[in-house]
Protein backbone atom coordinates (compact mmCIF):
# COMPACT_ATOMS: atom_id res chain seq x y z
CA UNK A 1 0.00 0.00 0.00
CA UNK A 2 1.36 3.43 -0.97
CA UNK A 3 1.22 5.98 1.84
CA UNK A 4 2.87 8.78 -0.14
CA UNK A 5 0.67 11.82 -0.71
CA UNK A 6 0.18 13.14 -4.18
CA UNK A 7 1.87 16.50 -4.92
CA UNK A 8 -1.50 18.09 -5.63
CA UNK A 9 -2.79 16.96 -2.24
CA UNK A 10 0.19 18.57 -0.48
CA UNK A 11 -0.27 21.81 -2.38
CA UNK A 12 -3.92 21.87 -1.28
CA UNK A 13 -3.03 21.62 2.41
CA UNK A 14 -0.31 24.25 2.03
CA UNK A 15 -2.87 26.54 0.44
CA UNK A 16 -5.35 25.88 3.26
CA UNK A 17 -2.66 26.58 5.89
CA UNK A 18 -1.73 29.84 4.17
CA UNK A 19 -5.38 30.91 4.03
CA UNK A 20 -5.82 30.15 7.73
CA UNK A 21 -2.69 32.10 8.55
CA UNK A 22 -4.00 35.07 6.56
CA UNK A 23 -7.35 34.71 8.34
CA UNK A 24 -6.07 34.36 11.91
CA UNK A 25 -2.80 36.26 11.56
CA UNK A 26 -4.22 39.76 12.21
CA UNK A 27 -6.20 38.55 15.23
CA UNK A 28 -3.08 36.91 16.68
CA UNK A 29 -1.00 40.05 16.19
CA UNK A 30 -3.67 42.31 17.68
CA UNK A 31 -4.05 39.93 20.65
CA UNK A 32 -0.27 39.97 21.12
CA UNK A 33 -0.28 43.78 21.11
CA UNK A 34 -3.08 43.79 23.69
CA UNK A 35 -1.14 41.44 25.96
CA UNK A 36 2.20 43.24 25.62
CA UNK A 37 0.87 46.77 26.04
CA UNK A 38 -1.48 45.88 28.91
CA UNK A 39 1.38 43.99 30.57
CA UNK A 40 3.52 47.09 30.32
CA UNK A 41 0.74 49.16 31.88
CA UNK A 42 0.56 46.82 34.88
CA UNK A 43 4.35 46.88 35.16
CA UNK A 44 4.23 50.67 35.43
CA UNK A 45 1.51 50.43 38.07
CA UNK A 46 3.57 47.91 40.02
CA UNK A 47 6.58 50.20 39.93
CA UNK A 48 4.97 53.56 40.68
CA UNK A 49 1.73 53.04 42.64
CA UNK A 50 1.91 53.84 46.36
CA UNK A 51 -0.70 53.02 49.00
CA UNK A 52 -1.52 56.55 50.13
CA UNK A 53 -4.45 58.87 49.46
CA UNK A 54 -3.17 62.01 47.79
CA UNK A 55 -4.55 65.40 46.78
CA UNK A 56 -8.20 65.24 45.63
CA UNK A 57 -8.58 61.70 46.99
CA UNK A 58 -8.83 63.21 50.49
CA UNK A 59 -11.75 65.28 49.23
CA UNK A 60 -13.99 63.13 47.04
CA UNK A 61 -13.53 60.09 49.31
CA UNK A 62 -15.59 61.93 51.92
CA UNK A 63 -18.63 60.50 50.17
CA UNK A 64 -17.57 56.88 50.50
CA UNK A 65 -14.95 56.54 53.25
CA UNK A 66 -15.02 59.33 55.81
CA UNK A 67 -18.74 60.10 56.01
CA UNK A 68 -21.99 58.13 55.96
CA UNK A 69 -24.22 58.74 52.95
CA UNK A 70 -26.93 56.91 51.04
CA UNK A 71 -26.13 55.30 47.69
CA UNK A 72 -28.07 58.02 45.90
CA UNK A 73 -26.11 60.74 47.72
CA UNK A 74 -22.86 59.02 46.75
CA UNK A 75 -24.01 58.75 43.15
CA UNK A 76 -24.87 62.46 43.02
CA UNK A 77 -21.84 63.58 45.03
CA UNK A 78 -20.37 66.67 43.38
CA UNK A 79 -16.64 67.11 43.23
CA UNK A 80 -15.62 70.27 41.40
CA UNK A 81 -17.49 70.60 38.10
CA UNK A 82 -18.63 66.96 37.92
CA UNK A 83 -20.34 64.31 40.04
CA UNK A 84 -18.88 60.99 41.17
CA UNK A 85 -21.74 58.84 39.83
CA UNK A 86 -20.84 55.21 39.20
CA UNK A 87 -17.30 55.90 40.42
CA UNK A 88 -18.50 56.40 43.98
CA UNK A 89 -20.61 53.24 43.89
CA UNK A 90 -17.81 51.09 42.46
CA UNK A 91 -15.43 52.37 45.12
CA UNK A 92 -17.97 51.91 47.92
CA UNK A 93 -18.79 48.30 47.05
CA UNK A 94 -15.37 47.14 45.88
CA UNK A 95 -12.60 48.84 47.79
CA UNK A 96 -13.52 47.86 51.37
CA UNK A 97 -12.46 44.33 50.40
CA UNK A 98 -8.95 45.74 49.90
CA UNK A 99 -9.00 48.15 52.87
CA UNK A 100 -9.05 51.13 50.50
CA UNK A 101 -5.53 50.30 49.37
CA UNK A 102 -4.57 52.96 46.79
CA UNK A 103 -2.06 50.62 45.16
CA UNK A 104 -4.70 47.91 44.70
CA UNK A 105 -7.09 50.56 43.36
CA UNK A 106 -4.55 51.42 40.65
CA UNK A 107 -4.35 47.77 39.60
CA UNK A 108 -8.16 47.55 39.51
CA UNK A 109 -8.34 50.66 37.32
CA UNK A 110 -5.71 49.09 35.08
CA UNK A 111 -8.00 46.06 34.79
CA UNK A 112 -10.88 48.38 33.90
CA UNK A 113 -8.80 49.84 31.07
CA UNK A 114 -8.14 46.31 29.79
CA UNK A 115 -11.90 45.72 29.78
CA UNK A 116 -12.36 49.02 27.93
CA UNK A 117 -9.82 47.97 25.30
CA UNK A 118 -11.57 44.62 24.88
CA UNK A 119 -14.92 46.39 24.47
CA UNK A 120 -13.41 48.80 21.95
CA UNK A 121 -12.14 45.89 19.88
CA UNK A 122 -15.56 44.23 20.17
CA UNK A 123 -17.14 47.49 19.03
CA UNK A 124 -14.93 47.57 15.97
CA UNK A 125 -15.80 43.96 15.10
CA UNK A 126 -19.52 44.65 15.46
CA UNK A 127 -19.21 47.61 13.14
CA UNK A 128 -16.94 46.03 10.50
CA UNK A 129 -17.34 42.25 11.06
CA UNK A 130 -13.63 41.39 11.21
CA UNK A 131 -10.33 41.89 13.03
CA UNK A 132 -7.70 43.54 10.87
CA UNK A 133 -4.02 44.26 11.35
CA UNK A 134 -4.80 47.97 11.68
CA UNK A 135 -6.72 47.15 14.87
CA UNK A 136 -3.36 47.36 16.62
CA UNK A 137 -4.34 51.04 16.82
CA UNK A 138 -6.88 50.16 19.52
CA UNK A 139 -4.41 48.93 22.18
CA UNK A 140 -2.01 51.70 21.15
CA UNK A 141 -4.72 54.24 21.93
CA UNK A 142 -6.11 52.74 25.13
CA UNK A 143 -2.88 51.56 26.79
CA UNK A 144 -0.92 54.76 26.22
CA UNK A 145 1.47 55.57 29.09
CA UNK A 146 0.44 59.22 28.74
CA UNK A 147 -2.57 58.47 30.97
CA UNK A 148 -0.74 56.80 33.85
CA UNK A 149 -0.79 59.80 36.16
CA UNK A 150 -4.57 59.43 36.33
CA UNK A 151 -4.14 55.77 37.27
CA UNK A 152 -1.63 55.92 40.13
CA UNK A 153 -0.87 59.55 41.04
CA UNK A 154 -4.42 60.75 41.80
CA UNK A 155 -6.68 57.85 40.86
CA UNK A 156 -10.41 58.49 40.62
CA UNK A 157 -12.78 55.91 39.18
CA UNK A 158 -15.17 58.68 38.12
CA UNK A 159 -12.70 60.99 36.40
CA UNK A 160 -11.42 59.12 33.35
CA UNK A 161 -11.55 55.33 33.75
CA UNK A 162 -15.31 54.76 34.11
CA UNK A 163 -16.37 57.45 31.58
CA UNK A 164 -13.99 55.77 29.13
CA UNK A 165 -15.64 52.37 29.58
CA UNK A 166 -19.19 53.73 29.77
CA UNK A 167 -18.81 55.71 26.54
CA UNK A 168 -17.58 52.63 24.69
CA UNK A 169 -20.46 50.58 26.12
CA UNK A 170 -22.82 53.35 25.02
CA UNK A 171 -21.49 53.04 21.47
CA UNK A 172 -21.88 49.26 21.63
CA UNK A 173 -25.51 49.73 22.63
CA UNK A 174 -26.12 51.61 19.37
CA UNK A 175 -25.06 48.50 17.40
CA UNK A 176 -27.88 46.35 18.83
CA UNK A 177 -30.48 45.48 16.21
CA UNK A 178 -33.39 44.93 18.62
CA UNK A 179 -35.01 48.36 18.96
CA UNK A 180 -36.44 48.13 22.53
CA UNK A 181 -33.22 46.62 23.84
CA UNK A 182 -31.11 49.21 22.04
CA UNK A 183 -33.00 52.19 23.40
CA UNK A 184 -33.22 50.76 26.91
CA UNK A 185 -29.46 50.28 27.05
CA UNK A 186 -28.63 53.58 25.35
CA UNK A 187 -30.79 55.58 27.76
CA UNK A 188 -29.62 53.68 30.86
CA UNK A 189 -25.92 54.01 30.03
CA UNK A 190 -26.47 57.64 29.07
CA UNK A 191 -27.98 58.42 32.49
CA UNK A 192 -25.16 56.72 34.41
CA UNK A 193 -22.48 58.33 32.25
CA UNK A 194 -23.90 61.84 32.66
CA UNK A 195 -23.40 61.53 36.43
CA UNK A 196 -19.92 59.97 36.20
CA UNK A 197 -17.07 62.44 35.83
CA UNK A 198 -16.94 64.31 32.55
CA UNK A 199 -19.06 61.68 30.90
CA UNK A 200 -21.48 64.52 31.59
CA UNK A 201 -21.04 65.75 28.02
CA UNK A 202 -22.63 62.59 26.63
CA UNK A 203 -25.88 64.13 27.81
CA UNK A 204 -25.51 66.79 25.13
CA UNK A 205 -24.98 64.21 22.39
CA UNK A 206 -27.70 61.64 23.09
CA UNK A 207 -30.65 63.83 22.00
CA UNK A 208 -28.76 64.51 18.75
CA UNK A 209 -28.08 60.80 18.24
CA UNK A 210 -31.72 59.89 18.85
CA UNK A 211 -32.85 62.58 16.42
CA UNK A 212 -30.44 61.30 13.76
CA UNK A 213 -31.65 57.73 14.34
CA UNK A 214 -35.25 58.83 13.83
CA UNK A 215 -34.71 60.71 10.58
CA UNK A 216 -32.47 58.02 9.08
CA UNK A 217 -34.07 54.81 10.41
CA UNK A 218 -37.12 55.09 12.66
CA UNK A 219 -39.18 57.49 10.57
CA UNK A 220 -40.40 54.65 8.36
CA UNK A 221 -40.99 52.14 11.17
CA UNK A 222 -44.45 51.56 12.73
CA UNK A 223 -43.57 52.71 16.24
CA UNK A 224 -40.68 54.98 15.25
CA UNK A 225 -42.30 58.18 16.49
CA UNK A 226 -42.99 56.65 19.89
CA UNK A 227 -39.38 55.55 20.38
CA UNK A 228 -38.15 58.91 19.12
CA UNK A 229 -40.40 60.98 21.40
CA UNK A 230 -39.84 58.74 24.44
CA UNK A 231 -36.10 58.49 23.95
CA UNK A 232 -35.72 62.21 23.35
CA UNK A 233 -37.76 63.08 26.44
CA UNK A 234 -35.89 60.67 28.73
CA UNK A 235 -32.48 61.80 27.46
CA UNK A 236 -33.31 65.48 27.98
CA UNK A 237 -34.72 64.84 31.46
CA UNK A 238 -31.63 62.77 32.36
CA UNK A 239 -29.36 65.65 31.42
CA UNK A 240 -31.51 68.23 33.21
CA UNK A 241 -31.63 66.10 36.37
CA UNK A 242 -27.86 66.47 36.67
CA UNK A 243 -28.28 70.17 37.47
CA UNK A 244 -30.76 69.74 40.31
CA UNK A 245 -29.01 71.24 43.38
CA UNK A 246 -25.88 71.63 41.26
CA UNK A 247 -23.34 74.24 42.38
CA UNK A 248 -21.17 75.89 39.74
CA UNK A 249 -17.64 75.09 40.89
CA UNK A 250 -14.76 75.31 38.38
CA UNK A 251 -12.37 74.18 41.16
CA UNK A 252 -9.71 76.69 40.11
CA UNK A 253 -8.58 79.97 41.60
CA UNK A 254 -8.92 81.99 38.40
CA UNK A 255 -11.65 83.10 36.01
CA UNK A 256 -12.15 81.64 32.50
CA UNK A 257 -10.23 83.61 29.87
CA UNK A 258 -12.05 82.59 26.65
CA UNK A 259 -13.15 86.15 25.89
CA UNK A 260 -10.22 87.95 27.51
CA UNK A 261 -7.53 85.82 25.86
CA UNK A 262 -9.02 83.75 23.00
CA UNK A 263 -5.58 83.03 21.59
CA UNK A 264 -4.47 81.37 24.83
CA UNK A 265 -7.72 79.43 24.97
CA UNK A 266 -7.29 78.14 21.39
CA UNK A 267 -3.67 77.19 22.01
CA UNK A 268 -4.70 75.37 25.18
CA UNK A 269 -7.11 73.19 23.18
CA UNK A 270 -4.43 72.44 20.57
CA UNK A 271 -1.92 71.51 23.26
CA UNK A 272 -4.42 69.11 24.81
CA UNK A 273 -4.62 67.21 21.53
CA UNK A 274 -0.84 67.46 21.09
CA UNK A 275 -0.42 65.75 24.44
CA UNK A 276 -2.45 62.68 23.41
CA UNK A 277 0.06 62.02 20.58
CA UNK A 278 3.08 62.72 22.83
CA UNK A 279 3.90 66.12 21.31
CA UNK A 280 5.12 67.62 24.57
CA UNK A 281 5.75 71.24 25.40
CA UNK A 282 3.95 74.55 24.95
CA UNK A 283 5.94 75.90 22.02
CA UNK A 284 5.05 76.29 18.36
CA UNK A 285 5.69 72.69 17.23
CA UNK A 286 3.46 70.96 19.84
CA UNK A 287 0.71 73.53 19.25
CA UNK A 288 1.02 73.01 15.48
CA UNK A 289 0.88 69.22 15.86
CA UNK A 290 -2.19 69.52 18.08
CA UNK A 291 -3.90 71.89 15.65
CA UNK A 292 -3.30 69.45 12.77
CA UNK A 293 -4.82 66.60 14.79
CA UNK A 294 -7.78 68.75 15.83
CA UNK A 295 -8.33 69.81 12.21
CA UNK A 296 -8.31 66.14 11.14
CA UNK A 297 -10.85 65.26 13.82
CA UNK A 298 -13.11 68.12 12.76
CA UNK A 299 -12.81 67.14 9.11
CA UNK A 300 -13.79 63.51 9.64
CA UNK A 301 -16.54 64.62 12.03
CA UNK A 302 -18.02 66.77 9.27
CA UNK A 303 -17.76 63.82 6.86
CA UNK A 304 -19.52 61.55 9.38
CA UNK A 305 -22.34 64.03 9.94
CA UNK A 306 -22.86 64.37 6.18
CA UNK A 307 -22.95 60.60 5.72
CA UNK A 308 -25.40 60.25 8.63
CA UNK A 309 -28.01 62.07 6.56
CA UNK A 310 -27.37 60.05 3.42
CA UNK A 311 -26.73 56.43 4.34
CA UNK A 312 -28.83 54.20 6.59
CA UNK A 313 -26.76 51.07 5.90
CA UNK A 314 -23.60 52.44 7.53
CA UNK A 315 -25.52 54.44 10.14
CA UNK A 316 -24.04 52.67 13.23
CA UNK A 317 -20.49 53.25 11.94
CA UNK A 318 -21.09 56.93 11.31
CA UNK A 319 -23.02 57.48 14.54
CA UNK A 320 -20.42 55.78 16.72
CA UNK A 321 -17.55 57.67 15.09
CA UNK A 322 -19.40 60.99 15.34
CA UNK A 323 -20.25 60.38 19.01
CA UNK A 324 -16.66 59.61 19.97
CA UNK A 325 -15.25 62.52 17.97
CA UNK A 326 -17.78 65.11 19.10
CA UNK A 327 -17.63 64.00 22.73
CA UNK A 328 -13.86 64.39 22.79
CA UNK A 329 -13.94 67.79 21.06
CA UNK A 330 -16.71 69.13 23.32
CA UNK A 331 -14.78 67.96 26.40
CA UNK A 332 -11.61 69.72 25.21
CA UNK A 333 -13.53 72.95 24.68
CA UNK A 334 -15.06 72.94 28.16
CA UNK A 335 -11.79 71.85 29.79
CA UNK A 336 -9.99 74.74 28.14
CA UNK A 337 -12.75 77.12 29.23
CA UNK A 338 -12.29 76.13 32.87
CA UNK A 339 -8.54 75.51 33.00
CA UNK A 340 -6.69 77.63 30.43
CA UNK A 341 -6.44 80.47 32.96
CA UNK A 342 -4.07 78.25 34.97
CA UNK A 343 -1.44 78.41 32.22
CA UNK A 344 -0.60 76.44 29.10
CA UNK A 345 1.28 73.71 30.99
CA UNK A 346 -2.05 72.60 32.46
CA UNK A 347 -3.14 71.49 28.96
CA UNK A 348 -0.80 68.51 29.05
CA UNK A 349 -1.67 66.90 32.36
CA UNK A 350 -2.63 63.24 32.25
CA UNK A 351 -6.17 63.67 33.64
CA UNK A 352 -7.45 64.75 30.21
CA UNK A 353 -5.92 61.93 28.18
CA UNK A 354 -8.61 59.26 28.61
CA UNK A 355 -11.28 61.60 27.26
CA UNK A 356 -9.16 62.48 24.24
CA UNK A 357 -8.43 58.80 23.59
CA UNK A 358 -12.09 58.48 22.66
CA UNK A 359 -11.55 61.06 19.92
CA UNK A 360 -8.64 59.03 18.52
CA UNK A 361 -10.81 55.91 18.61
CA UNK A 362 -13.52 57.79 16.71
CA UNK A 363 -10.94 58.98 14.20
CA UNK A 364 -9.76 55.41 13.65
CA UNK A 365 -13.31 54.18 13.05
CA UNK A 366 -13.86 57.07 10.64
CA UNK A 367 -10.76 56.20 8.64
CA UNK A 368 -12.03 52.62 8.26
CA UNK A 369 -15.13 53.96 6.49
CA UNK A 370 -13.10 55.64 3.73
CA UNK A 371 -14.03 53.91 0.47
CA UNK A 372 -10.91 54.81 -1.51
CA UNK A 373 -8.61 51.89 -0.72
CA UNK A 374 -5.24 53.60 -1.11
CA UNK A 375 -6.36 56.68 0.81
CA UNK A 376 -7.69 54.46 3.62
CA UNK A 377 -4.49 52.40 3.78
CA UNK A 378 -2.30 55.51 3.75
CA UNK A 379 -4.33 57.13 6.54
CA UNK A 380 -4.22 53.96 8.65
CA UNK A 381 -0.46 53.63 8.14
CA UNK A 382 0.13 57.24 9.16
CA UNK A 383 -2.17 56.93 12.20
CA UNK A 384 -0.37 53.78 13.34
CA UNK A 385 3.01 55.53 13.10
CA UNK A 386 1.72 58.48 15.13
CA UNK A 387 0.29 56.19 17.80
CA UNK A 388 3.46 54.07 17.91
CA UNK A 389 5.29 57.23 18.94
CA UNK A 390 3.23 57.31 22.14
CA UNK A 391 4.65 53.98 23.39
CA UNK A 392 7.72 55.74 24.75
CA UNK A 393 7.20 57.60 28.01
CA UNK A 394 8.34 61.23 27.54
CA UNK A 395 11.19 62.17 29.84
CA UNK A 396 9.15 64.87 31.57
CA UNK A 397 6.32 62.46 32.33
CA UNK A 398 8.75 59.85 33.65
CA UNK A 399 10.34 62.44 35.92
CA UNK A 400 6.92 63.45 37.23
CA UNK A 401 5.71 59.96 38.07
CA UNK A 402 9.07 59.09 39.60
CA UNK A 403 8.87 62.24 41.72
CA UNK A 404 5.38 61.42 42.99
CA UNK A 405 6.33 57.82 43.72
CA UNK A 406 9.30 58.96 45.78
CA UNK A 407 7.39 61.76 47.51
CA UNK A 408 4.41 59.59 48.46
CA UNK A 409 6.68 56.80 49.71
CA UNK A 410 8.70 59.24 51.83
CA UNK A 411 5.61 61.05 53.15
CA UNK A 412 3.96 57.80 54.14
CA UNK A 413 7.09 56.61 55.98
CA UNK A 414 7.42 60.00 57.70
CA UNK A 415 3.83 60.11 58.88
CA UNK A 416 3.82 56.53 60.13
CA UNK A 417 6.80 57.47 62.26
CA UNK A 418 5.95 61.02 63.44
CA UNK A 419 2.16 61.47 62.84
CA UNK A 420 2.74 65.14 62.01
CA UNK A 421 1.26 66.42 58.75
CA UNK A 422 3.05 69.79 58.61
CA UNK A 423 6.39 68.25 59.53
CA UNK A 424 6.09 65.58 56.84
CA UNK A 425 5.00 68.17 54.27
CA UNK A 426 8.16 70.12 55.06
CA UNK A 427 10.41 67.08 55.14
CA UNK A 428 9.22 65.81 51.75
CA UNK A 429 8.82 69.23 50.14
CA UNK A 430 5.20 68.66 49.11
CA UNK A 431 1.73 68.85 50.63
CA UNK A 432 -0.49 65.80 50.93
CA UNK A 433 -3.67 67.82 50.37
CA UNK A 434 -3.35 71.38 49.15
CA UNK A 435 -6.86 72.59 49.90
CA UNK A 436 -7.31 71.06 53.34
CA UNK A 437 -6.36 72.23 56.78
CA UNK A 438 -4.18 69.93 58.84
CA UNK A 439 -6.84 69.29 61.47
CA UNK A 440 -9.29 68.09 58.81
CA UNK A 441 -6.82 65.68 57.23
CA UNK A 442 -5.60 64.67 60.70
CA UNK A 443 -9.10 63.48 61.56
CA UNK A 444 -9.28 61.45 58.37
CA UNK A 445 -5.86 59.94 58.99
CA UNK A 446 -6.97 58.96 62.47
CA UNK A 447 -10.07 57.32 60.99
CA UNK A 448 -7.87 55.30 58.60
CA UNK A 449 -5.62 54.29 61.49
CA UNK A 450 -8.56 53.22 63.63
CA UNK A 451 -9.99 51.07 60.83
CA UNK A 452 -6.59 49.94 59.46
CA UNK A 453 -7.28 51.29 55.99
CA UNK A 454 -5.21 52.83 53.21
CA UNK A 455 -1.67 53.63 54.44
CA UNK A 456 -2.32 51.67 57.66
CA UNK A 457 -3.61 48.57 55.91
CA UNK A 458 -0.15 47.13 55.35
CA UNK A 459 1.31 48.18 58.73
CA UNK A 460 2.19 45.15 60.83
Secondary structure by P-SEA (a helix, b strand, c coil): ccccccaaaaaaaaaaaaaaaaaaaaaaaaaaaaaaaaaaaaaaaaccccccccccccccccccccccccaaaaaaccccccccaaaaaaaaaccccccccaaaaaaaaaaaaaaaaaaaaaaaaaaccccccccaaaaaaaacccccccccccccccccaaaaaaaaaaaaaaacccaaaaaaaaaaaaaaaaaccccccccccaaaaaaaaaacccccccaaaaaaaaaaaaaaaaaaaaaccccccccccccccccccaaaaaaaaaaaaaaaaccccccaaaaaaaaaaaaaaaaaaaaaaaaaaccccaaaaaaaaaaaaaaaaaaaaaaaaccccccccccccccaaaaaaaaaaaaaaaaaacccaaaaaaaaaaaaaaaaaaccccaaaaaaaaaaaaaaaaaaaaaaccccaaaaaaaacccccccccaaaaaaaaaaaaaaccccccccc
